[in-house]
Amino acid sequence: MKELSELEPLFESRTIKPTFEYVHVLLSLFIFGENSEGIGRYRLKEELQIGSGTAKSLFKKLKDVIKFIMVPSEGKGSNTEIQRRGHVLTEKGYKFLTKIKKKIPLLEKANLKFLKEIIIDLENGNPYFCLVKNAAKNIKDGIEQRDAAIKINGSGATCLIYNGKEIYFPTKVNNLNEREKVNQDTFDYFKTQIDNANVKFEPNDVIIIGSGDNPQKSRLATLNAALTLL
């Protein structure tokens, strides 16, 4: 994953190997990006479903090792009130997140109403979905992505490929007529969500739908599955 090479110093240690994964780092940056006023360690711990010690280590490394986050008071024109709100992205962190978002521009909660044919366990789905740009060539049958979702304590993940006209499930079948397509309502739903996010929906884009016991696990499952395509 050459896109993630800047994060490698976070995992270098002469003693104890970090207990967080790449997906925790990436999701933390997405969350920091959504909270420009700042976010604290406790809330991020809950969002990432990690322990206090792991969260403390992640914060420290993001701040001191790769300098992706800072306490606002360390910047110009800050005050104590802002500092209490937590950490924010530095310019370096923002630039990295912008680069990642060119590949994964959308990560949001999905509406179960339009996913009844895709999500098996509707009651415990809590689905999220993301869009991975121009990644169809990196996907085979979706099993690797499902396994990545389960590895991070999600329930699973489903991949869909857009060919410019239709959204279909990945398969080894080359005959376009034999590929299983999503229904029109599901197609319209994803097309609308992507358009509303001001993102171009283009041929060879991949949609990943992740699920888990709670929304936080679903979001982690979705993003970890997406990382297999980078």
Secondary structure, 3 states (H helix, E strand, C coil): CHHHHHHHHHHCCCCCCCCCCHHHHHHHHHHHHHCCCCECHHHHHHHHCCCHHHHHHHHHHHHHHCCCEECHHHCCCCCHHHHCCCEEECHHHHHHHHHHHHHCCEEEECCHHHCCCCCCCCCCCCCEEEEECCCHHHCCCCHHHHHHHHHCCCCEEEEEEECCCCEECCCCCCCHHHCCECCHHHHHHHHHHHHHCCCCCCCCCEEEEEECCCHHHHHHHHHHHHHCCC
